[in-house]
Amino acid sequence: MMRSRTGPALTLAGIMLVAVAMYGCASLNVSKPIIPVSEYEKLIAGRLDADYVGDHTCLARCHAHDQIKQYFDASTMGAQLSADSGLPLVNCESCHGPGSLAVQNIKDVDGVMTCGFDTFIDLKDLPKQAQSLICLKCHSGNATFNLHNWNAGTHNMAGVSCFDCHDVHASANLKVHPKVVSDLCYTCHQDIRAQFMLPTHHAVPEQRVSCLDCHEPHGTTTEALMKEQTVKELCTNCHAEKEGPFVYEHADLTEDCRNCHVPHGSINNGLLTVKEPFLCKQCHAEHPMRQSNQAATKLDRFTRCTDCHGEIHGSEKRNSFTR
């Protein structure tokens, strides 16, 4: 009686099919560019007819950019020029585009060597969102998490680009120092600057508080680019004694500090939206300590509620009278 050999053959074929399928699935997890990355860079730059020549070739015959090169070499991005850094390579051509055409057209203009800079990307005339994309092609893929919300952020939607706040050629420090960031913000937010000039204000003009203490300029999922999810969470980062929980809480304060306070500046003490006692009377129209019409009128007009109620944000005792 002859034995069938189809069984082992089918088994071997099955193993091969499984191996091919596993290899195919594994290869799906590997991201490989169809063309070299440099070709993608050309596509972004819009100059498919030029090639990358490197910083040394760009700057070897041009001393006009020596100071800029020193700043760049000392900056965070310049440090990435080292091939041993393990970081994406960043150089002049990463932003300005491939420079082979520019160095071909170097001319001596009144003793100054001038390259064909008109062949580079015209960064200033790009749309604002396109300007930011020049930076985001590197920065959105790294660990700078605050940039992940940039595209949907208020600043991007309002037509603000990275170039409006950062100048990579100005110094080795690419960040804006917290002590001077308010002056940068004021270029657009003139109304906020006026509020900080009012008698009571957060100490931003005195440089003890920075706009960056409360706001994340690169985009958030919250209102007004706040760093926290709610206003109370943001305020109690500094005013921790107002956080609670308390046995007797002022109900409105558990929702939004702005029910009573303005965030930037006010004509009233304590950044109040309305002067006492009129602020309190918006909710507490009737006072329990009524003795006569004359006494009530005097109490309503000339007495601050906080003269008696000292712990208005919350207390362990009812009515929280000041002793």
C-alpha positions in Angstrom: 0.0 0.0 0.0 1.5 3.4 -1.0 1.6 6.3 1.4 0.4 9.8 0.4 3.1 12.5 0.5 0.7 15.4 0.1 0.4 15.8 3.9 4.0 16.9 4.6 4.0 19.0 1.4 0.9 20.9 2.5 2.4 21.4 6.0 5.6 22.9 4.5 3.5 25.1 2.2 1.5 26.3 5.2 4.5 27.1 7.2 5.9 29.2 4.3 2.7 31.1 3.9 2.6 31.9 7.6 6.2 33.0 7.5 5.5 35.3 4.5 2.5 36.7 6.2 4.4 37.4 9.4 7.2 39.1 7.4 4.7 41.2 5.5 3.0 42.3 8.8 6.3 43.1 10.4 7.4 45.2 7.4 4.3 47.3 7.8 5.7 48.7 11.1 8.8 50.0 9.4 8.7 53.5 8.0 11.1 53.9 5.0 11.2 56.9 2.7 10.5 56.1 -1.0 13.2 58.7 -2.0 16.1 60.1 0.0 15.1 62.6 2.7 17.1 65.3 0.9 14.6 65.1 -2.0 11.7 65.7 0.4 13.6 68.8 1.7 13.8 70.1 -1.9 10.1 69.6 -2.3 9.4 71.6 0.9 11.8 74.3 -0.2 10.3 74.5 -3.7 13.7 74.3 -5.4 14.0 71.0 -7.2 16.7 72.3 -9.5 19.2 73.0 -6.6 21.4 70.7 -4.5 22.6 70.8 -0.9 26.2 72.0 -0.6 26.7 72.3 3.2 27.4 75.2 5.5 31.1 75.2 4.8 30.6 75.8 1.1 28.0 78.4 1.8 30.1 80.4 4.3 33.7 79.8 3.1 33.8 82.9 0.9 31.3 85.1 2.7 32.4 86.9 5.9 29.2 89.0 6.1 27.6 86.1 8.0 30.5 85.4 10.4 28.6 86.8 13.4 25.5 85.0 12.5 27.5 81.8 12.2 29.0 82.3 15.6 25.5 82.8 17.1 24.2 79.7 15.3 27.1 77.5 16.3 26.6 78.4 20.0 22.8 77.9 19.8 20.8 74.7 20.6 20.2 74.1 16.9 23.9 74.7 16.0 24.9 72.0 18.5 23.0 69.5 16.3 25.4 70.1 13.4 27.6 67.4 14.8 27.0 64.1 13.1 27.7 62.3 16.4 24.9 64.1 18.2 22.3 61.6 17.2 19.9 64.4 16.5 18.4 65.6 13.1 21.0 67.5 11.2 20.3 71.3 11.2 22.1 73.9 9.2 21.6 77.0 7.0 20.0 75.0 4.2 17.4 73.4 6.5 15.6 76.7 6.5 16.8 78.6 3.5 16.8 75.7 1.0 19.5 74.1 -1.1 22.4 76.5 -1.9 24.1 75.2 -5.0 22.6 77.8 -7.3 23.5 80.6 -4.8 27.2 79.7 -4.6 27.4 79.5 -8.4 26.4 83.1 -8.7 28.9 84.7 -6.2 29.8 88.2 -7.3 32.2 90.9 -6.1 30.0 93.9 -5.4 32.1 96.9 -4.3 34.6 94.6 -2.6 31.9 92.5 -0.9 31.4 88.9 -2.0 27.6 88.5 -2.6 26.0 85.2 -3.4 22.9 84.6 -5.4 20.6 84.9 -2.4 17.5 85.4 -4.6 17.7 81.6 -5.3 16.9 80.8 -1.6 13.4 80.5 -0.1 11.9 84.0 0.4 11.0 83.3 4.0 9.5 86.8 4.7 7.0 86.6 1.9 5.8 83.1 2.8 2.3 82.9 4.4 2.5 82.9 8.2 1.5 79.2 8.5 4.1 78.2 5.9 6.8 80.1 7.9 5.9 78.1 11.0 6.1 74.9 9.0 9.7 75.6 8.3 10.3 75.2 12.0 7.7 72.6 12.7 9.1 70.1 10.3 11.7 69.5 13.0 10.2 70.8 16.2 6.8 69.0 16.0 8.6 65.6 15.8 10.7 66.0 18.9 10.0 66.0 22.6 8.8 69.7 22.7 5.3 68.8 23.8 4.0 72.3 24.0 4.4 72.6 20.2 2.0 69.7 19.6 -0.9 72.0 20.0 0.5 74.8 17.8 -1.6 74.2 14.6 -4.9 74.4 16.5 -3.7 77.2 18.8 -4.9 80.7 19.0 -1.7 82.3 17.8 -1.4 80.1 14.7 -5.1 80.7 13.8 -4.5 84.5 14.2 -1.7 84.4 11.7 1.3 84.6 14.1 4.4 82.7 13.0 7.5 81.5 14.9 9.4 84.3 13.1 7.3 86.9 14.9 8.7 85.9 18.3 12.0 84.1 17.6 15.0 85.3 15.7 17.6 82.5 15.2 20.2 85.0 14.0 20.0 87.5 16.8 21.9 85.6 19.5 22.8 82.2 20.7 19.7 82.1 23.0 16.8 81.2 20.8 14.3 81.6 23.7 12.7 84.8 24.9 13.7 85.5 28.5 10.7 85.6 30.9 11.7 89.0 32.2 11.3 90.6 28.7 8.6 88.3 27.3 5.9 90.8 28.3 7.3 93.5 26.0 7.1 90.9 23.2 3.5 90.1 24.0 2.6 93.8 24.2 3.4 94.3 20.5 0.0 92.6 19.8 -1.8 92.8 23.2 -1.9 96.5 23.7 -5.2 96.2 25.7 -3.5 93.9 28.2 -0.6 96.4 28.6 -3.1 99.1 29.5 -4.7 96.9 32.1 -1.3 96.3 33.8 -1.0 100.1 34.1 -4.0 100.3 36.4 -3.5 100.9 40.2 -3.9 97.2 41.2 -2.2 94.7 38.9 -0.2 91.5 38.9 3.5 92.3 39.1 4.2 91.9 35.4 5.6 95.5 35.0 7.8 94.9 38.0 9.1 91.7 36.4 8.2 89.5 39.4 5.5 87.8 37.3 5.7 86.7 33.7 3.1 86.2 31.0 4.5 82.7 30.8 3.5 81.9 34.4 -0.1 81.7 33.3 -0.1 81.3 29.5 1.4 78.8 27.0 2.0 80.8 23.8 2.6 77.8 21.6 -0.9 76.5 22.0 -3.1 74.6 24.5 -6.5 73.0 24.6 -7.8 75.5 27.1 -9.3 79.0 27.0 -6.9 82.0 26.5 -3.9 79.6 26.2 -4.0 78.9 30.0 -1.5 76.4 31.4 -4.1 74.7 33.5 -7.5 73.3 32.7 -9.5 75.7 34.9 -8.9 79.3 36.1 -9.0 78.2 39.8 -6.3 75.6 39.1 -4.2 78.3 37.5 -4.6 80.9 40.3 -4.0 78.5 43.1 -0.6 77.6 41.7 0.5 80.9 43.5 -2.5 81.5 45.8 -2.5 78.1 47.4 -4.2 79.3 50.6 -7.3 79.9 48.6 -7.5 76.4 47.2 -9.3 74.6 50.0 -11.2 72.4 50.5 -13.1 74.3 53.2 -16.0 73.3 55.4 -17.8 76.5 54.3 -16.9 77.4 50.8 -17.8 80.5 48.9 -19.8 78.8 46.2 -18.8 80.9 43.2 -15.1 80.5 44.0 -15.2 76.8 43.3 -16.0 77.6 39.6 -14.1 80.7 38.4 -12.0 83.3 40.3 -13.0 85.8 37.6 -16.5 86.0 39.1 -14.9 88.5 41.5 -11.4 89.3 40.2 -9.9 90.4 36.9 -6.7 88.7 36.0 -4.5 91.5 34.7 -5.3 94.8 36.4 -8.1 96.8 38.1 -9.0 100.2 39.6 -10.1 98.4 42.7 -8.1 96.8 45.5 -7.5 93.1 45.2 -8.1 93.1 41.5 -11.8 93.2 42.2 -14.2 93.6 39.3 -16.4 96.0 41.4 -15.6 97.9 44.6 -16.9 96.6 47.9 -19.6 96.4 49.2 -21.3 96.6 45.8 -19.5 93.5 44.5 -20.9 91.4 47.4 -24.4 92.9 47.0 -24.7 91.5 43.5 -25.4 88.2 45.2 -26.1 89.2 48.9 -28.7 91.9 48.4 -30.1 91.7 51.9 -27.9 92.0 54.9 -29.1 90.2 58.1 -27.9 92.9 60.5 -30.6 95.5 59.8 -31.4 97.8 62.7 -32.9 100.9 61.0 -33.1 102.4 57.5 -30.4 105.0 58.4 -28.1 102.3 59.8 -28.7 100.1 56.8 -27.9 102.9 54.4 -24.7 103.7 56.1 -23.7 100.0 56.3 -24.4 99.4 52.6 -22.6 102.5 51.3 -19.5 102.9 53.5 -18.6 99.6 55.0 -16.5 96.9 53.4 -17.8 93.4 53.8 -14.3 92.1 54.4 -14.0 94.4 57.6 -16.2 91.7 59.2 -16.0 88.7 56.9 -12.2 88.1 56.7 -12.1 84.7 55.2 -14.3 85.2 52.2 -12.7 82.4 50.1 -13.6 79.7 52.6 -13.6 78.9 56.3 -13.9 76.2 58.8 -16.5 78.2 60.7 -19.9 79.6 59.6 -20.0 83.3 58.4 -16.2 83.5 58.9 -16.3 86.7 61.0 -13.0 88.4 61.7 -12.1 88.3 65.4 
